Amino acid sequence: MDKDTFSKLKVADIKALFEAEQALEILPLAQEDTRTSVQKLAASYIKRQEKELNEQQRLMSMYDYEGMFYDQGMYHVAGVDEVGRGPIAGPVTVAAVILPPMTLIPGLNDSKKLTEEKRETLYDIIMKEAVAVSCISYGPEKIDELNIYEATRQAMYEAIRTLSVPAEAVVADAMKLPDLTIPVESIIKGDSKSANIAAASIIAKVTRDRYMKSLDDEYPGYGFGIHKGYYTELHKEAVEQQGVTPLHRKSFEPIKSIVRWVKPE
């Protein structure tokens, strides 16, 4: 397309071309066009491309840790992460996820940085794209028996062990996993640095949130679907007015003091 032909196009037609495969072809013409609206279309297109490139680079960098294992011929690298260590009620939930090497899932990130809607969308994509996924929840009794740290670690071991495709290596979010017989890399803030850990954080978060929401019918007035077991003002009032439930962790304050719980020998 020459300059004269382009200048006779309506702005709506040029916009349509930018949204089609002709974008790169018309970009220089749009930048030289005297119409402000056309120049804005060109600038907007460049901005979108820059954003997409930055996102692609971010996603590729999230395979830096996995890449160390890929270079050694280990392609089934499981990311493992947990959610629910802090609440006073409900389970701790752990997920292990193996993504195909260098699978770029737009928006993939630490579940805490995402909206609920985005997590739900990514959950479906991860479940579709993953080589294998395993999700394990340990309830209040197990947490009280082992302590929250050890319960989380044991859930991680189980999640890794129950993957339908065996992991050849593991990347974990901060947790040390000394009992594993395969290579493992523990990464501080790994849910924002590793694609597989980020995927695991999303699977664990969505799974636990869905479960906590399902409790609202069984335990009306507690607001589990809202606070997910964290000790908010709403949760505090519910415990004071309605008492402790089987979902509450007896080894966690203030529940421990309320029930005067002592860990059995």
C-alpha positions in Angstrom: 0.0 0.0 0.0 1.4 3.4 -0.9 1.2 6.6 1.0 -1.6 8.2 -1.1 -3.8 5.2 -0.9 -3.3 5.0 2.9 -4.2 8.7 3.4 -7.6 8.1 1.8 -8.5 5.3 4.2 -11.0 6.1 7.0 -9.7 6.0 10.6 -12.1 3.0 11.3 -10.5 1.1 8.4 -7.0 1.8 9.6 -8.0 0.6 13.1 -9.2 -2.6 11.6 -5.9 -3.1 9.7 -4.0 -2.6 13.0 -6.1 -5.4 14.5 -5.4 -7.7 11.6 -2.1 -9.1 10.3 -1.3 -5.9 8.2 -0.2 -4.0 11.3 3.5 -4.1 10.6 2.9 -3.2 7.0 0.9 0.0 7.7 2.8 1.1 10.9 5.3 3.4 9.0 2.5 4.9 7.0 0.4 5.6 10.1 3.3 7.2 11.9 3.8 9.6 9.0 0.1 10.3 8.5 -1.0 13.9 9.4 -4.1 12.8 11.2 -3.7 12.9 15.0 -6.2 10.0 15.4 -4.1 7.8 13.1 -0.9 8.7 14.9 -2.6 7.7 18.1 -3.5 4.3 16.6 0.1 3.8 15.7 1.4 4.8 19.1 -1.2 2.5 20.8 -0.1 -0.4 18.6 3.5 0.1 19.5 2.6 0.3 23.2 0.7 -3.0 23.0 3.6 -4.7 21.3 6.0 -3.5 23.9 3.7 -4.7 26.7 3.4 -8.1 25.0 7.2 -8.3 24.6 7.8 -7.4 28.2 5.3 -10.0 29.3 6.9 -12.7 27.1 10.4 -11.8 28.5 9.0 -12.0 32.1 7.4 -15.4 31.5 10.6 -16.7 29.9 12.7 -15.5 32.9 10.4 -17.6 35.1 12.0 -20.7 33.7 15.5 -19.7 34.7 15.5 -22.2 37.7 13.8 -24.9 35.7 16.3 -24.3 32.9 19.2 -25.6 35.1 17.4 -28.9 35.2 16.4 -28.8 31.5 20.0 -28.4 30.6 20.7 -31.7 32.4 18.0 -33.5 30.4 15.4 -33.4 33.2 12.2 -32.0 31.7 9.6 -33.1 34.3 10.3 -30.4 36.8 7.6 -30.0 39.5 6.9 -26.7 41.1 5.4 -27.0 44.6 3.7 -24.4 46.8 1.2 -24.0 49.6 -1.6 -21.8 50.8 -3.2 -21.6 54.2 -0.4 -21.6 56.7 -1.5 -18.5 58.4 -5.3 -18.9 59.0 -6.7 -20.2 62.3 -9.2 -22.4 60.5 -9.4 -24.7 57.5 -6.7 -26.8 55.8 -3.3 -26.1 54.6 -3.3 -26.9 50.9 -0.3 -27.8 48.7 -0.1 -28.3 44.9 2.6 -29.8 42.7 2.5 -28.9 39.0 4.7 -30.0 36.1 4.4 -27.7 33.1 5.9 -28.6 29.7 9.2 -26.8 29.3 9.0 -23.2 28.4 5.2 -23.1 28.3 4.3 -19.4 28.3 1.0 -18.7 30.0 0.1 -15.0 29.8 -0.5 -13.5 33.3 1.1 -16.4 35.2 2.3 -15.1 38.5 2.3 -15.5 42.2 -1.4 -16.2 43.1 -1.3 -13.4 45.7 -0.7 -10.9 43.0 -3.7 -11.9 41.0 -7.4 -11.2 41.2 -9.8 -14.0 42.0 -11.2 -13.9 38.5 -7.7 -14.1 37.0 -6.8 -17.0 39.2 -9.9 -18.9 38.1 -9.0 -18.3 34.5 -5.4 -19.4 34.9 -6.5 -22.4 37.0 -8.4 -23.8 33.9 -5.4 -23.1 31.6 -2.9 -24.7 33.9 -5.1 -27.8 34.4 -5.3 -28.1 30.6 -1.6 -27.4 29.8 0.1 -29.2 32.6 1.8 -32.6 32.3 0.7 -33.4 35.8 -1.0 -31.8 38.8 -1.5 -33.0 42.3 -3.2 -31.1 45.1 -3.2 -32.2 48.8 -5.0 -30.7 51.8 -4.2 -31.4 55.5 -6.9 -30.4 57.9 -6.8 -28.9 61.4 -6.3 -32.2 63.2 -3.2 -33.0 61.1 -1.9 -29.5 61.6 -2.4 -29.7 65.3 -0.7 -33.0 65.5 2.4 -32.2 63.4 2.6 -28.3 63.7 1.9 -26.1 60.7 5.4 -26.2 59.3 5.8 -29.9 59.3 2.2 -30.5 58.1 3.0 -28.2 55.1 6.2 -30.1 54.4 4.6 -33.5 54.6 1.8 -32.3 52.3 4.4 -31.2 49.8 6.1 -34.6 49.9 2.7 -36.3 49.3 1.8 -33.9 46.5 5.1 -34.6 44.7 4.7 -38.4 45.3 1.2 -38.6 43.9 1.9 -36.8 40.6 0.6 -39.0 37.7 3.9 -38.3 35.9 6.9 -38.7 38.3 8.9 -35.5 38.8 12.6 -35.7 37.8 13.4 -32.6 39.8 11.6 -30.1 42.1 11.5 -26.4 42.6 9.9 -25.3 45.9 8.8 -22.0 47.3 11.2 -21.5 50.2 10.6 -24.9 51.9 13.5 -27.3 52.4 12.6 -30.8 51.3 15.6 -32.9 52.5 13.8 -36.3 52.2 13.5 -36.1 48.4 15.7 -38.5 46.5 15.5 -36.3 43.4 17.2 -32.9 42.9 15.4 -30.0 44.5 15.9 -26.2 44.5 14.4 -24.1 47.3 13.7 -20.6 46.1 12.8 -17.6 48.3 9.7 -16.0 46.8 9.7 -18.7 44.2 6.0 -18.2 43.4 7.0 -15.0 41.5 10.3 -16.4 40.1 9.4 -19.8 38.8 6.6 -20.7 36.4 6.0 -24.1 37.9 5.8 -22.7 41.4 3.5 -19.9 40.3 1.3 -22.5 38.7 1.3 -24.6 41.9 0.4 -21.5 43.9 -2.6 -20.8 41.7 -3.9 -24.4 41.9 -3.5 -24.5 45.7 -5.1 -21.1 46.2 -8.1 -21.8 44.0 -8.7 -25.2 45.4 -8.6 -24.0 49.0 -10.7 -20.9 48.3 -13.4 -23.0 46.7 -13.4 -25.4 49.7 -13.7 -22.6 52.2 -16.6 -21.1 50.3 -18.3 -24.4 50.3 -18.4 -24.3 54.1 -20.7 -21.4 54.3 -23.8 -23.6 54.1 -22.5 -25.9 56.8 -21.3 -23.1 59.1 -23.6 -20.1 58.5 -22.5 -16.9 60.0 -18.8 -17.7 60.2 -17.9 -16.1 56.9 -15.4 -18.7 55.8 -16.1 -17.9 52.2 -15.1 -14.3 52.9 -12.0 -14.5 55.1 -11.0 -18.0 54.2 -10.1 -18.8 57.8 -7.9 -15.9 58.5 -8.5 -14.1 61.8 -10.3 -11.0 60.7 -12.7 -8.9 62.7 -15.6 -10.8 61.1 -14.1 -14.1 62.1 -13.3 -12.9 65.6 -17.0 -11.9 66.2 -18.2 -15.2 64.8 -16.0 -17.2 67.2 -17.1 -15.1 70.1 -20.8 -15.4 69.3 -21.0 -19.0 68.0 -18.0 -20.7 69.4 -15.2 -22.9 68.0 -15.8 -25.3 65.1 -14.1 -28.5 64.1 -12.5 -26.5 61.4 -10.5 -24.4 63.8 -6.9 -25.2 64.6 -6.6 -25.8 68.3 -2.8 -25.2 68.3 -3.3 -21.7 67.0 -4.1 -18.6 69.1 -6.7 -17.4 70.1 -8.3 -20.8 69.6 -5.7 -22.5 71.8 -6.6 -20.3 74.7 -10.3 -20.5 74.2 -10.3 -24.4 74.3 -7.3 -24.6 76.7 -5.8 -27.1 74.2 -2.6 -29.0 75.1 -0.9 -31.1 72.5 -1.1 -34.8 73.4 2.2 -36.5 74.3 
